[in-house]
Each structure stands twice: as structure tokens, then as C-alpha cells.
Amino acid sequence: MRHRIVCLLALAAVAPLSVWARPPAAKKPSIDLRLHEATAAMVEPLATTTGALRIRFHVAERPTVRFPAPPAAPWDWSSHGFLVLKLRNPEPRVCEFTIRILNDGEGDPGSRGRTARGRLGPRQQASFAVSITQTDPMSLGMRGLPTLAGAHNLPSLGRESFDPRHVAEFQVHLDRPSEERVLEIHSAHLAPAAPADGFVDALGQYALADWPGKVHSVEELVHRHIVEAGELQDNPPPRDRTRFGGWRAGPRQAATGFFRTAKVDGKWWLVDPDGALFISLGMDVVTPGEATIITGREAMFTWLPEPDDPLSRHYGNVRSVHSGPVKAGKTFNFYAANLHRVYGPDYLAAWQESTLTRLRSWGFNTIGNWSDWRFHRNGIIPYVATIHLEGSHARVPSGSDYWGKMHDPFDPRFASSVDTSIRDAVARVKGDPWCLGYFVDNELSWGGFGDEEGRYGLALGTLGLKASDSPAKQAFLRRLKTQYRDVATLNQTWRTSFPDWTALEPGWRPDTPLTAWTDGFKEDLKSFVHELARAYFRTVRDRLQAADPDHLYLGCRFAWRTQEAIAAAEEFCDVVSFNIYERRVDPARWAFLADLARPVIIGEFHVGALDRGMFHTGLVAATDQEERAAVYSEYLASVLDHPSLVGAHWFQWIDEPLTGRALDGENYNIGFLTVTDTPYPEMVASARKIHREAYLRRAGGMPPNTRRQ
């Protein structure tokens, strides 16, 4: 039942009519919290602070407190940049919440709102800022816009449009709390927008704020590298490692000269070439930086090199991006320019040596996906090889095609595409014992995150294609004709009315909702998804084995996934891989991994924060660098404790460019290093500690009172 609290307490006495009117922004940017509505929540005034509220959220799907604009008079927040809420968690446990700002349906077509998620630690108090500017960050080539100093900035989720001229309400809600939770709202106010120009300094940092670790000059940049070199010398790699980074003191297995897998005492492991047990502690995207687009955005930068400046060599060009307004133009790589400033024009060799030293000192033993191929055959740290399948073969839509449509493995050209795509990677690593194996493809369009309708996405997408254009559609029709005696039997099972088989040859999709689909129809869809997945993984496995039989096939790095695709990967891959962007690997949610007959590796995870000059947290958010480091340890501990997981690779080595990478505008705080090649000390300390404990924890050899829960 919806419980409406319009806290008038005799509206004339407590909330005079003037609270309904939007006051001039410069005079009164505060928002009166006394007018509110609650759903599955109880709200009471907080006696210690005037106007503050204490909210008790009940156990429900989405307990919510709404703060509506006056009837027929929506707020116009267009002259402001942020909604800022000062919140307190009075309880001795973490509180995760969502802030949502909604339009009234007027204004620009399609305007809906802004949604952002936040988190408060036990008894923590903080201000949270949600951007309310009408500017879509991607219209500026970024995922996150300049932030508000002194507040925890919460990037918007998804790509909802928003019109700040017509704000109907804002909400605070919890998602499916398992028990009652309490949260306090101490104040709400509007804050000015951050400047849109001149906010990037000469080193690629945010120019309009300061924070611990910010570099203020080239001299300071160089000095920090000198100091760090000594610190690295004082912190050698963990002593319990073999030359490959395996467990020196652990039980030995047969040495084969290459990495392989083994199950020991009920737990999966990798085994290094010398026979030592191995858990892959990896780092993705180990490269000398990513470029950001300059064209059309020159005013954002306080400095760019002139053509005769030696640093102008770090300009480049981009021809296309995954999304965003700029399809071609000039780019600049600030990270590479900073390496140039430190090491000189021949910086790459020094950077590679420093990178290998850092990784080993910090306890990493694998160079992960998307990394610079110069690290292949480095003879110091094991690495993975990256393959992306390309070619002119047909594709199949799944309905979740963010990175592109799925390969059609029934197309005879697909095997040829695989051969061509793997050729260069195989030539670089074949015969090298330091290579774990191959990741082939990434986050393919399997059709969903395990939800039922997404499970059928590839089969539905195939049915929607013309048989004359699609080898997959032809394969589906052959399967149906073999399974059913005639089309009448198919119609009976599917509750359809096709006059003959040719009626299925054009594109077709069911016009009934999922709830009306027959079990037989759904079983046929699932069976075809499984057949397609088997054809994909079998072809890749066969072509890889023919080209390089010594290295592991590490799978496709599932993001979107179906049960059928996972089963096919289990059948043909040596290791099944997932990209898991969560705060930890929840053993209940990922319990199905224990049922697989293969080990599992995590290809990507990360967490970010906005307390050091960055604009977006990435896919998992922390309130600050201390919490970010704690999440790293918590995540790795959950990996080490899971009997099926044989490693996890952090995404990525360096923060993404402040103004967005040229590919797609991502500008996440997800690095172990800043754009100035400065390590985050909290992340380094956390990694060193959990990595030192990794093998003993994996083997269950640590005393219970020292194990992180």
C-alpha cells in the first residue's frame, strides 16, 4: 500500500505557500524537504537538525521517499549544475541507495530523468552530487562531466535523457533491502555547474581542483619517479613465487613446459610450465596510454603542444569511434607525453622496464588482455594473447548487440575468418612458455545476462533474418525440418499457423508476449542457441589447436551470457572466462561455476572513485581511494576462496583520459596509475598485501582469524 505523507502539519503554519515557488537560484538554492511522499518507508523529522529527515525503509521491492515539485509548477533547475544531498547512515553497516531525478513529461521529447547510485559506510556522513545539466556527456565525447568539489559525485546510470527545465520530483530509494534500513537526509540544495572550458592542465589532470597525489610541475613529475624507483627496490616481489609467478612451496604437478589446468583437492588451479600451482593475478591494458579527442574540444585544454614542440609527436588521428559525436579528428595522448617528459624521446624501453618492475613488486603475475604486444616473450612476467575475430562472414543479432552482432558460425567463411584473425597472435607467442593462452573475442552478443527473454535472443534474431541471406537461418530451418515431420506438427508445438515451410524463410518473429510462448517453442529456441554456441566454440577451438596446440584456449570473456553458451564454452574451452563487474564474486550468485567441468578465470573487474580529480567511477563505484583499495582486496579474496576460479585480471593499468578515450568517451578512474604515471598508494598497498597472501589463502593455509570475510 502506498503511504502518502504530505507533511503539512497544518501547511499554513509550517510550510507557507512560498515553498511551492522556485526562488531565484542566487538567493535560495536550498530545497525544502518537508513536503514528501513515502512508499514502503516511514519518515520522521530529525530533531537534531532543522528540516532534516530520518527515513526507515521497509522490506519491499523498492521502498522510496519522493520529494515532488509543486502541483502544476515543475522546478526549473536549468541555471544549476548539481543536486546535492547531505546524507548520513546512522547504522553500523553499509547502506547502498539510489537517487533519481524525474522530468514531468514536458520539455524535450523522450526526457525522463537522471539516476545515480551511492553508498555510505557504517555511520558515515557525506554530501552526494548528481549532475542536472541538460548536456549529455557523450555530446562532449565523455561519459562523465566535470565534478563538484567537496562532494561525492555520482555519475548517471545508463543513457537517460533529461531536461532540467521541467523537474517533477527527486527520489531516494533502496533496491530490495532484505531487512529494514535507516538513512538520514540532512539537506538538499542546488549547486552551480562546473566550468566547461579550461579544465584540463598541461599534464592531462583536472585543472580546477587539488588533491593528494596531484602533480604540479614537470620537475615534481620527474622527482616522483626517482623516489618511486627507490621504493620499488625496497619492495621486491613476493618470496613464495617461482620464476613464472607460481606457488614455490605448493605441491608440485607434472611439468609440461607450458601452462595447463589441474584440479587439486577439489580446487581448480593453473599449473605453470615448471609444474607449480598458479593463480593468475593479472593487469589489463598495460599500454603507454590512450588518446583523447582534441578536434572541436580545444577549449577544454589549458595547453596543447605547438607543431614544433617535441611533445607534438603524441598527436594522432581517429577515424571513427564506437559512440559519440566526433567521427574523425585529431587526438592527443597525455600519458605518453608525460612518459616523454620523464624518460625522454626514447621513453618506451624505460617505461617497459619500469612497468615490469612495478607489476612484480606489486604482486601481479600476469599481463592481461588488451596489453601492448611488446610484452609478448618478455621472459619476466607471464601474459595472455588477445585475439579479436574479424572478417566478412555473416552476423546474427541477439537484441543485446552493444559491441556488434554475433558471429554466424554456420557461414562457411567463418572458419577462414578465424584462421586469418589468429595468425598474427599465434606467430608472436607460439612456443613461448610464458604465454598462458588466448582470449578470443570479448563480451560477445550472446543475448542477455541470464534473463529468460535474453536467453532466446540469438534464436529470435536468427528467425528474424531471411534464409537467403543467413547461413544461421538456413541451419535453423534444417534443424526444424529434421525434428518435425511436417509444418503442421511444428504449428501444433509452437501454436503458429504457417501454411508451409517456405513461410518461415522470410524474417519472422513471434507477435505474442513471452508469457504466451509454449514450452516447446522455448525449448527449440534454447536448442538452437546451444547449437550456434557449439558451432562457434568448436570452430575456434579447432582452428587454435591446429595453429598452436600448446597454449590454453581461455574463452570469450562472457558479459552477456546464456546457459546454453556457457555449456558450449565448458565443452570446448580449456578455461571459461567471465568479465564480472561487482564488488565481490558472490558465492551464491556464482555457485553454478562449481558445476562446470572447467576452471574459470575473470577477464575484467574494477572499481573507481571521484576524490582525485576524475569524472566517472566506472562500472563499480567507491566513495574514495581508501574504499576503492578495500574493494580490491575484498574482490580478490572472494576469487581466491572460490574453488572454480583460477584468477582475476584488473581493468586497467592507467586511468582513462580525463576527457574520454577516443574509442567511446569512457573517462573512468579505474587505473592503478594516474595520467601522470603516479601510482595510487592505497591500491598498491592493498594489492601487495592480498597478493602476498594469495597462495596460502587459496590453499586454505591461513589461520581463520586472519582470513578476510
N, C-alpha and C positions, 0 to 999 in steps of 0.2 A: 504494500500500500504506500502511495506517495504521501509523505508528511510535509505539508507546506507550513513554513514558519515565516511569516511576514512580520518581523519583529517591530511592530508599530508601538507596542506598549503604550497605546494611545499615540498614534502617529503625530498628532498635532503637537504633543509635548516633547517627544524625544527626537523625531525626525521631521522637522518642518519641511514644507513643500520645496524649499530651496534646494534640498539634497537631490531632487529629481533633475535639476537643470545642470548642464555641463558648465562649470565655471571656467573662466579664462585659464589656459594652461599655465601661464606665468604666475598666476596668483594662487591657485589651489589645485595642484596636480594630485592631491590625495583622493582616495575613493572611500566613501562611507561604507563600512561593512555591515551596518545594522540592518540593511534590507537584504534578506537572503531567503533561500528555499532549500530544504533538505530532503533527500531521498535516501532512506535506509541509513540515516545518521541523526544524531541528536546534537544540537548546537546550544551553547550557553555562553553568556558574556564572561570574559576573563577579568576577574576583579582587579588583578594587579596592573592592568594596562587599559586605559580608556579606549573603547571601541574595539578591543581585541576579542577574539572568539576562541573557545575551546570546542573542538569537534570530536565526537565519539562516533567513529564509523562502525556500523554493524556488519555482521557477516552477510554478504549479499554479492550478487554478480558485479555491481558497480555502485557502491554507496557514494553519494555525491552531495556536495553543497554548491548551490548556484548563487551567483551574485548578478541579478538582472539589471539591465538599464531600465529607466522609467518607461511605463507603457506609452507606446506610440512616440517615443522620443529616444531613439538609439544614440549611444555615445559616438561622438566624432573624435577619434584619437589620432587623426592624421598628422597633427603637428608634433607628435611624440614618437619615440623610437622603441620604448620598452614598457611593459607592465612589470612592476617589481613587487613581489610579495615577500614579507618578512615572516618566516615560519620557524616554529620550534617543535621539536619532538621531545615530549616530556618523559618518554618511556625508555627503559634500558635495553631496547632492541632497535634494529634498523627499521625505518619507515620509508617505503617507496610510494610515490604519489604521482599523479598526472594533473597538469594544469591545461585547461583548454579554453580558448577564446573563440567565440562564435559570432558570425555575422547575423543580421536579421533577415537575410534573403534578398535585400535590395542591393543597389550598387552594381558592380561588375557581374555579368553572368558567370555562374559557377563559383562565386565566392562562398566559402564555407567557414574556414576558421584556421586557427593555429593550435597545434597540440605539442606538448613537451612533457617529458618525464623527469622527475627529480628524485633525490634520495637524501635522507637525513640520518646520520648516525645516532647512536643512543644519546639522548639528552643534548643533542646538538641544536644550535640555533644559527640560521643563516638567511641571507636575502637571495632570492632567486629571480632572475630577469628573463623574460620571454620577449623576443623581438616582435613588435607590432607594425613594423614598417610594411608598406604595401609592396616594396621591392621584393621580387622573387630572387633569392640569392643566385640562382642559376642564370638569371638575366645579366648578372655581373660576372659570370664564369666561376662562381664559388658555391659551395654547399652551405657554408656558414658565413655570416656577415660580421663586421667588427663588433666587439662585445662591450658591455658596460663594466667599467672598473668598479671594484668593490663588491661585486655580486657574483653568485654562481650563475653563469649564463647557461640556459637550457636551449639547445638547438631544436628547431621544429622537426617533428617527425613527418616522414612522407613528403608529398608534394601538394598539400592542400593550398588552394588559393585563398586570398584574404583581402578584405577591403576595410581598412581602419576607419573609414568614414561612417560605417554602419555597424557598430558593435552592439550586439543584443545582450551579451552576457559573458562572464567568465566563470569557470568552474574549477573546483578542486575535487578530485575523486580518487579512489583506490580501486584496483582491479582484483576482484575475487579474494579479499582477505579471508584467511582461514579462521581468524578469531578477531574480536573487537580490537580496534586500534584508535589511539588518540593523537590528534595533531592540533597545534595551535597556530592561528593566523593573527599576527600582531599588528600588521599594517599592510596596506596596498596603495601604491602610488604609481604615477607615470613619470618616466624619465626621458630626457632628450635622446635623440638618435645620435649614434657615433658618426664622426666625420666620414664622408665617402671618398675624400681625396687626401693625398699626402700622408697615408698611414703606414707605408712600408719604408723602412730605413735602408741604408746602403748595404746592410748585411742580410737583408731579407726578413728582418724582425718587425714586429709591431712597433711603430714609432711613437705612439701616443700614451704609453704606459711603461712602468718599470716593474721589475720583479727579480727575485733571487735567481742568479744564473744568466741574466741578460748581459750581452757583450756590448760595450760602449765605444770601442775603438779597435782598429786593426792591431795596435800594439797589445791590447788586452787579449785579443783573439790568439795571437802568437804565443803570448806568455802562458795562457791556459794550456796550450798543447805541450809546452815544455814541462809545466808542473804535472800534467797528467802522465807524461812518459815516465816520470819517476814513480808515480803512484802505481802504474801498471807493473813496473819492475818489482815493487814491493808486494804485489799480489799475483803470484804465479797461478797456473791452472790447478784445479783440484788434484790432490796427490793420488787419488784412488783410480785414476784413469789409465787405460792402455794408450798406445800411440794413436789408436783410432778414436779414442774417447770412450771406450767400453769400460766395463767394471773389472778392474785389475784383480780384486780379491774375490770375485764371484766364482761360482762353479763353471769350469771350462766345458765347452762343447767342441764338437769336431770342427777343425779349421778347414775351410774350403777355398780360402783365398779371395772370397767375395762376401758381401753382406747377404744374409739369409734370415729366415724366421725359425723360431722354435718355441714350443710350449713346455715350460719347466714348472713342475709342481703346481699345475693349474693356472699359471700366468703366462701370457704371451710375451715374448721378447724378440727383438732383433738380435742377431749374432754377428759380431764384427769378423773381418776376414781372418783374424788370428784365433777365433773361437771364443772370445769373451762376450758375455751378455752385454747388450747395448740398448739404451733408451735414447731416442732421438730428441735432443733439446735444441730446437732449431730457430733460425732467424731468417725471415723472408726479405726479399727486395734489398739485398745487400748490393747497392749500386752507388755510384758517385752522384746521386741526386736526381731529381725530377724537375723538368722545366715548367714554368708557368707562362701563360699567355700575356704578352705586353700590348699587342695591337689593340687599339681602341680603349685601352685602360691605362695609358701612360700617366694620367694624373694621380693614380693611386701611389706612385712611387716617388720618393723624395730624391732618388738618384738612379740613373742608368748610365752605363759607360758610353762615352763617345766612340766613334768608329776607330780612332787612333789609340784608344786605351787597350792595353794588353788583355784586360778582362772582357773586352768585346767578343773574344773568341767563344764565350759561353752563351752568345745569342744562338738561336736556332729558328726553325720554322715548323709550323704544324699545318698539316693539310686538312685534317678532319678530327673531330672529337666525338666521343660517344653521345654526349648531350651538351647543351649549352649554345650560346648564340654565336660564338666565333668558330667558323669552319675552316679558316685559314688565316695565317698571320705569323708575326714574329714572337718568339719565346725567349726567356732568359732563365738560366739555371743558377740561382743564388748559392746553393750548396757547393757546386763545383767552383764557383768564383771564390768562395771562402777557402776552399782547399788550395786554390791557386795562391791566395794571399798568404797562406801558412807555409806551403811547401815549394812555391814557385811554379813556373810553367810546366815542369815535368812532374806534376803532383801525383799522377796515378800510381806509380810504383810505391811512393811513400805512403799513400793512402791505403793501398792493398796491404802493405806490411803492418801498418797501424791497425787496420781492421781485423786482420788475423790475430794480432796480439790481444786486442780488446776482447774479441769473441772468446778466446781461450781463457783469458783472465776472468771473464765474467761467468765462465762455466758452460758456455754453449759448445756443443759438439757437432752441429750440423749447419751448413749454409743451405737455406731453404729455397723455395720456388721463387721465380722471377729475378734471381740474382744475376749479377754480372758474370757472363760466361768466362771471363778471365780467371775466375776462381776454380774452374774445372782443372783437374790434375794439379791442384796446389800442393798436395803431399803433406798438408799440415792439419786440415780440418775436413772431415767427410762432407759431402754435398749431394744434392739431388739434381737431376737433369729435368728441364722444363720443356714440354712439347705441347704445342697448340695445333690441332688438326685444321688444315685449310684445304681448299680445293673447290672444283666446280661441281661436285656431286650435289644431289638434291638434298633438301632440308624438309623438316616436318615441324609445324607449330604445335606448341603444347598449351598455350594460354598463359604461360609464365616464361616469357622469352626475353628477359632483360638484356642478356648478353648476346642474343641472337637465337635463331631457331635451332632445333636439334638436328644432328646429322641423320640422314637417311641411310642406314647401313645396308639396306636391300639394293641400293643403287650399285651396279657393278663398278662404277667409278670410285666408290668409297675406299676399297682396298688400295687402289692406286694412290688416292689422296693420302692415306695413312703412310704408305711407303715413302712418298715424297716428303711428307711433313716430318717424319722421324729421322730422315737421312742425316741432316747436319748434326743433330744431338748425338746420334749414335757414333758418328765419326769423331766427335770430340771426347767421348767418355769410354768407348769400347775398350775393354781390357784393363781399365783403371780400377784397382781395388778400393779407392777412396770414394767412389760413387755408390750411394745406396741403391739408386734405381731411378725410374722415370715416373714423374707425374705426367699423365697425358690428359689434356683438356682441363677445364676448371669451371665449376658451377654451371654445368650444362642444364638445359631446359627440360628437366625430367617431368615438370608439371605440378609442383606444389611442395609444401613442407609436411607431407604426410596426411593432409586433409583428404576427405573422400573424393570430392569432385576433382581436385588436382591429380589424384591418383589415376584418373582416366584421361588426363589431358592429352597425352600423345596419341591415344587411340581415337579420341574425338577429333583431334586435329587432323589425323590421317583420313578419317571418314569425310572430313570437310574438303579434301582435295579431289581433283579429277584423276581418275585412274590413268588417263592417257598421259598425265604429267608426272605421276608419282609412283616410283617403284614400291614404296611402302604401301600405298593404297592397293596396288596390284597384289602384293603379298597378303594383305588383309583379306581381300576378296578370295584368293586361292584358299586361304585357311577356312573361311566360312563355307565355301563350296565343298570342301573336303569334310567338314564337320557335319553339315546339314544335308539331308538327302535332296531337298528341293527348297525353293524360296518360301513355300507355304509353311514348312517346318520352322524356318527362320522367323517368319512373321508371327507364328504362334508363340515362340520363345521370347521375341522382342516386343510383342504387341504392336507390330507395324503392319503396313499394307502394301508392300512392294509388289507390283504386278509380275516382275521377273527380275533376274539377276542384273540386267542392264540398268535397272532403275537405281542401283547403288553406285554405278560408275561415275556419275557427276558428283559434285560435292554435296554432302548431306550431313545434317546434324539433327539430333532429336529436338522436337519442339515442345517437349514436356519437361517439367521440373525433375530434379534428381529424385525427389520422393516418389515419383510415379514410375521410375525405371524398374524393370523387372530384374530379379536376381540373375536370370540367365543372360540378360543383356550386359549387366555389370561384370559377370564372370568372363564373357567374351572380350570385353574391353580390357580387363586385367590381364587375360591370357595374351592378348596381342602386345600390350605394353611389355610384358615379360619376354615375349619373342623378340621384339625390337631391341630391348636391352641386351639380351643374349647375343644377338647378331652383332651389336656394337662392340661389346666387350670381347667376344670371341675373335672378331676380326683384328682388333688392336692387339690382343694377346698373341695371336698367331704371327702377326707381322713383326712385333717386337722380338719374339723368341727367335724368329728366323734371322733377324738382323743382329741381335745381341742376346744370347742365351744366358749370360752370366749375371745380369743385373735384374733387380726386382721390378715388377710392374706394380706401382703404388696407387693405381686407381685414378679416378677422375675428380676427386675433391668435391664431394656432394655438398651443395647448399640446398637447392630444390631436390627433392628426392621422393621416390615411391618405394613401397615394399618390394615391388617386382624388380625395380632397378637395383636395389641393394642386394637382392638374392642373386641377380646375374653377376654383379660385381664380385660377390663372395665366390661364385663358381669359377671365375676366370682370372681374377687379380691375385697377386701374392699378398697384397695388403690392401684393405679397403680404407678409403680416405674420406673425411668429412671436414668442412670448414665450420667450426662451432663457435659462434659469437654469443657467448653467455658469460656470466660472472664466474661460473664453475661448471664442470661437467656433472650435472645432477645424476647420481647413480640410479634413481628411479626412472627418470625420463629416458636415460640412455641404457636401461637394463637390457634391451634387446641386443646390444652389441655382444653380450656374453653368449648369445645363441649362435653367433656366426662362427663358421669353421675357419675363419681367418683372423689375424690380428688387425687392429685398426690404428690409423695414425691421423692426427688432426693437422690439417694443412694450414689453417689460419685461425688466429684468435687475437683480440686486442682489447684495450680499454684506454680511454682518453679523459682529459680534464681541461678546464679552461682557466687555470690560475697562473699560467706562464705565457700569456700573450697570444694564444691560439684561439681560433674562432669556432671550432667544431670538435666534439669529443670523439667522433667516430661512432661505431655501432653499439658500443657499450660505454656508459658514462660513469665517471667517478667525480667526487666533489673537488679533489685536489690531488697533487702528486703523491702525497703520503697514502691516500686511499688507493690510488692507481697502483702503487707498488704492492700494497697489501692484496689487491685483487690478483696481481700476477702470481704471488705466492699461493693464494687460495686456489687459483685455477690449476697451477702445476701440481699442487698436492692432490687435487681431485683426479688428475690424469694418472699420477703415479699409483694411486690407490685403486684404479680400475684395472681388473685383470686382463682386459682385452686391449687396452691402449698401450702402444709401444712408442709414443712420443707426441709432441705438440710443437708447432712452429709459430712463433710470434710474427704478426704482420704489423709493423715492418721496421726496418733499421733506422730510418730517419723520419722525422715529422714530414708530412706532405707540405708543399709550398703554402705559405700563408694565404696567397690569393688563388689557390687551387691548382692542381696538376692539370696539364693541358688536355689529358685524355678525357676527363669528365668533371672537372671542377672540385673534386674531393680536396679538402684542406683540413685534414684531421690531425689532432695531437695524438699520434699513435707510434711515435718513434722512441727508441732508446736514446736518440740524439736529436738535438735541435738543428735548425738550418745552419747554425754556426759551428756544427760538428762538436757541440758541447754535450757530454752525457748528462742525463737526468740522474743525479746521485741516488735518489730514492729507488729508482728502477734498478740501478746497478747493484746496490746493496741487497735488494730483495732477490735478484737473480742469483747473485753469488751464494747467498745463504741456502735457498731451496735447491740450487744445483749441487751444492756440496753434499746435501742430504739425499740426493735423488736415488742413488742405488740402494742404500740401506733402507730407505723408506719403501721403495718398490719391493724389496725382498722381505719387508716386514721385520727388519732387524733393529728398528729404533724402539726404545722403551715407550710404552703407551703414553706416559705423561709428557713426552716431548713431541708427540705427533700432533700436527695442526688438524683441527677439526673443521 
